[in-house]
Amino acid sequence: MRAAGTIIVAGGMAAAGISRGVGRIRGGFPVKPVDFGIMFLALAVVGVSFFYANVAAAADQGGFTVKAESGRWIFPADAAETVIAPGPLGDTVIEIRDGAGRVLSSPCPNQNCVAAGAIHLRGQWVACLPNKVMLYMDENDGGEKSGGRDSAGETGGDADVDAAVW
């Protein structure tokens, strides 16, 4: 006989009133056909989200905007252009080609803008902060209506820009 208050430990659980739950099956939980349906539905949602975020968004890219102290230039995403944007340190060279834009060279000391690589999705940007030059991809009309000019119809200036957040 056991003495009163003796606890028997089996499988890491104390046999004194502690259980793992009602209807527990040894070796794990059974997987039912409904569980497979739920897993399939969750994977389908993730797949559709991935497709929309990467493939569908890339198809409707918008356009590139290059902004410097001397002005702003707007280009469609499929343009093949090399832009020389003057800044306080010198000229920053930006390439737009095959739906991607990147900084080729800049006179800044640390070259982070060059090392950032190419951008190709709306909302992405790369900036040379010391030279005050920025390249970003947004929902603009890609210069099709403005012919590579800003919305005021001028090749430079910030007639319609109230603020810039870098």
C-alpha positions in Angstrom: 0.0 0.0 0.0 1.0 3.5 -0.6 1.1 6.2 2.0 -1.4 9.0 1.8 -0.1 11.9 -0.3 2.2 9.8 -2.5 2.5 11.1 -6.0 3.2 8.8 -8.9 4.9 10.4 -11.9 4.1 8.8 -15.2 5.1 10.3 -18.6 6.1 13.6 -17.0 2.7 14.3 -15.6 1.8 13.9 -12.0 -0.9 11.3 -11.5 -2.4 13.2 -8.7 -5.3 14.9 -10.6 -3.4 16.5 -13.5 -4.5 15.3 -16.9 -3.6 16.4 -20.4 -7.1 17.0 -21.5 -10.3 15.2 -22.2 -10.3 12.7 -25.1 -6.5 12.7 -25.5 -5.2 10.0 -27.8 -1.7 8.7 -27.1 0.8 9.5 -29.8 -0.8 12.8 -30.9 -4.0 14.2 -32.2 -5.9 12.5 -35.0 -6.1 14.4 -38.3 -9.5 14.5 -39.8 -10.5 15.2 -43.4 -11.8 18.6 -42.3 -8.3 19.5 -41.0 -6.8 18.8 -44.5 -9.5 21.1 -46.0 -8.5 23.9 -43.6 -4.8 23.4 -44.3 -5.5 23.5 -48.1 -7.6 26.7 -47.7 -4.8 28.4 -45.7 -2.2 27.5 -48.3 -4.4 28.7 -51.0 -4.8 32.1 -49.3 -1.1 32.4 -48.8 -0.5 31.5 -52.5 -3.0 34.0 -53.8 -1.6 36.7 -51.5 2.0 36.0 -52.8 0.8 36.1 -56.4 -1.0 39.4 -55.9 1.8 41.0 -53.9 4.6 40.1 -56.4 3.3 39.2 -59.8 0.1 41.2 -60.2 1.7 44.3 -58.6 4.7 44.1 -60.9 2.3 44.2 -63.9 0.9 47.5 -62.8 4.1 49.2 -61.9 3.4 52.9 -62.4 6.4 54.9 -63.2 9.7 56.3 -61.9 10.3 59.7 -60.5 13.7 61.3 -60.1 13.8 64.2 -57.7 16.8 66.5 -57.1 17.2 70.1 -56.0 17.2 71.3 -59.6 13.9 69.6 -60.5 11.9 66.5 -61.0 11.7 64.0 -63.9 9.0 61.4 -64.5 9.4 58.3 -66.7 7.3 55.3 -67.5 8.4 52.0 -66.0 9.4 50.6 -69.4 11.6 53.6 -70.3 15.2 53.1 -71.2 16.8 56.3 -69.9 20.0 57.4 -68.2 19.4 60.5 -66.0 22.1 62.8 -64.7 20.7 64.6 -61.7 22.8 67.4 -60.3 23.1 67.8 -56.6 25.2 69.9 -54.2 28.1 67.4 -54.3 28.0 66.8 -58.1 26.1 64.7 -60.6 24.3 61.5 -59.6 23.8 59.1 -62.6 20.5 57.1 -62.5 19.6 54.3 -65.0 16.0 53.3 -65.8 15.9 50.1 -67.9 13.8 47.0 -68.2 11.3 48.1 -65.5 13.9 48.7 -62.9 15.8 51.8 -61.7 19.1 52.1 -60.0 21.8 54.6 -59.1 24.9 53.9 -61.2 27.2 56.5 -59.6 27.1 59.3 -57.2 29.7 61.7 -55.7 28.7 60.9 -52.1 31.4 59.4 -49.8 29.7 56.2 -48.6 28.0 55.0 -51.8 25.0 53.5 -50.0 22.7 54.6 -52.9 24.8 52.6 -55.4 25.0 49.6 -53.1 21.2 49.6 -52.6 20.7 48.1 -56.1 17.7 48.3 -58.4 14.1 49.0 -57.5 11.2 47.6 -59.5 8.0 47.7 -57.4 5.7 50.6 -56.4 6.6 52.1 -53.1 10.3 51.3 -53.4 12.9 54.1 -53.4 16.6 54.7 -53.3 18.1 58.1 -52.3 21.5 59.7 -52.2 20.9 61.8 -49.1 24.2 63.7 -49.1 23.6 64.7 -52.7 19.9 65.3 -52.2 18.8 63.1 -55.1 16.0 60.5 -54.9 14.6 57.8 -57.2 11.3 56.3 -56.4 8.6 54.2 -58.1 5.0 55.4 -57.6 1.6 55.3 -59.1 2.3 58.2 -61.5 1.2 58.0 -65.1 4.7 57.3 -66.1 5.2 60.5 -68.0 2.8 59.4 -70.7 0.6 62.5 -70.3 3.3 64.8 -69.1 6.0 63.8 -71.5 8.7 63.4 -68.9 7.8 66.7 -67.2 6.2 67.4 -63.9 2.5 68.0 -63.6 2.9 71.8 -63.9 4.2 71.2 -67.4 7.7 72.4 -66.6 11.0 70.4 -66.8 12.0 71.5 -63.3 10.6 72.9 -60.1 8.2 71.6 -57.6 5.0 73.4 -58.5 2.7 70.7 -57.1 4.8 69.3 -54.4 4.0 70.4 -50.9 6.3 68.1 -48.9 8.8 65.3 -49.5 9.3 62.6 -46.9 12.6 60.8 -47.3 
